[in-house]
């Protein structure tokens, strides 16, 4: 009898994941990939059919507009539009959505109205390396825009979505960046002052430490539906006992920093954290939470858009060793070296906001595994010239 009990216990230890459902796997925090979306033939006569073909990976759902609706990850469907028509495929997962568009031309007809973009473009950064120069000196403008069909800088003209340019203005000039798509235009301006001498008064270095804005910070817990999110006041990233992902949001008021400030350092301090369960990067018998990532995400409300919209990864903002003590690092720049905080200040933005999330949505152990950052602070060191 004793040998039988020992044997049974040994078997149980050898099969720790007996409740694992192989049909359910953690979702990576990458947007869906649309391998192809096209129409064949792309030109038809009225009454004839064309076939839409598509292939998508890493998506939870795929849909096509113009009445087609939800479709499989890959497939082909005949359509017979009466007029020249644009078709848009939308692929969605936990990280957000990807879209692709194709057109079927019906000979002898014109295209119907194109559906507007969901939101206006976003100006990720727009800044100058100096704001006051003397005649003959140069200034470099840097910018990055997402979601735009057209980008211009006045008085320069048409520019690419991400670039920099070295200029030699002869007089004080205001440069206005306009990013446009079918949903509207987003603008930002920078004034470069040209004067005979640079002020040589006291150069002041100041430091400001900010606490999160309570009603703008918190967390969003993913529900069963794509738009189903529950808001929590705790600033917690991880998963719940229902194996639902939670993403944390921190919002800081930077409106007191003057627009001409030169940011020297921006430190996000997460040292005063709390831990629930066992969030870990190392694989356990169930799985792991993956790397912890910190993104810049400028949001208006804590809703599905804040949860899913693409963010800009902070410099060194991907942790495979966590939690840390002390847990501080400079978030002044993005992972690719763009000075995000400087850009927000020069654009007159009143908020600097972050989203904290795990690379993997859940470790599937039906235990709440969380890291909570309610007491985080953002310390910005900047310099001004009087």
C-alpha positions, 0 to 999 in steps of 0.5 A, a space after each residue: 500500500 505504501 509503495 502504491 502511494 509513493 508511486 502515485 505521488 511521483 506520477 503527480 509530480 511528473 505531470 504538474 501541468 495536467 490542467 494546461 490547455 494546449 489550445 490556449 497560449 500566451 499572446 506576445 506583445 507584438 502587433 498582428 502581421 498581415 502577410 498579404 491582402 490583395 484582390 485578383 483580378 484588381 480590375 473588373 467589369 460591372 457584374 463580374 467577381 474578384 477574389 479577395 485573398 489574405 493571410 494574417 499571423 499573430 491575430 486574435 480576430 480578423 475582419 474585412 469592411 464593406 459588409 464582409 465582417 469577421 473572417 479566418 486568419 487566411 482565406 479567399 472570398 469572391 466579391 462583386 462590387 458595383 463601383 470601384 471600392 476600397 476594402 480594408 482588412 483589420 487584424 487585432 490582438 492584445 497589442 493592438 491592431 494592424 490594417 491593410 487596404 486593397 482596391 477593386 476597380 470597376 471599369 466605367 465607375 469611380 471610387 466611393 468615399 474612402 473611410 476616414 482614419 480612426 484617429 488623427 496622426 500622433 506627433 511622437 516627438 518634435 524638438 530643436 537642439 537649441 532654442 536661442 542662437 546668434 546670426 550664422 549659427 545652426 539649429 537642428 530640428 528632429 521629429 517623429 510622427 505616426 499614422 500620417 498620410 502627409 507631414 509638412 513643416 512650415 516654412 520648410 515644406 513636405 518632409 518624411 515622418 521621421 527625420 532631422 534637418 540642420 537649419 541656419 535661420 537668419 531671424 527668429 522663426 517659428 517652425 510648425 509641424 503638421 501631420 495629416 490623415 483623413 481623420 484630421 491634422 495634428 500640429 506642434 510648433 517650435 520657435 527658434 530665437 535669433 539674437 545678437 548675443 546669447 544671454 549670459 545670465 545665471 544658468 539655473 539647473 533645477 530638479 522637480 520630483 513628481 508623483 502620479 496623478 491619482 485619477 489619471 493613473 491605475 491599471 486596466 485588466 483585459 476581459 474576454 472581449 476585445 473592448 472589455 476592460 476593467 479599470 482598477 485604481 491600483 497601478 499594477 502589471 501582471 495577471 489575475 486569478 482568472 489569468 487575465 492580463 493587467 497593464 499599469 499606467 502612470 501619468 505625471 503633470 509636467 506643465 510647470 517645466 518651462 518650454 525652453 528648458 533643456 532636460 538633463 535627466 528624467 528618472 522614473 523611480 519604481 523602487 517603492 513597489 509591492 509584489 503579489 504572487 510570483 511574477 517571474 521571468 524564469 519559466 516555472 512549471 506553468 510558464 512565465 511573465 516574460 520581460 517587464 516593459 515600460 513604454 511612453 504612451 500619451 493617453 486621454 482616458 484609461 480605456 481600450 485605446 490606452 491599453 492597445 495603442 502602440 507605445 514608444 519603449 523607454 531607453 533600457 525599459 525592458 527588464 528580465 531581472 525584476 523586481 530591483 532595489 533600487 529600481 531607478 533609470 533614466 527615461 529621458 530618451 526612447 530605446 532608439 535614442 529619441 529625447 521623448 521628454 524633451 519633445 513633450 515639453 517643447 510641444 507644450 504637453 502637460 503630461 508625461 505618461 507611461 504604460 508598464 506591461 509584461 511581454 507575456 499576458 499571463 503565466 496560466 497558473 490561476 494565481 494573481 501575479 502582480 507588480 504594483 507601482 502606486 508610489 512611483 515618482 518621476 524626477 526631472 532635472 533641467 536647465 534654463 538660461 535667464 
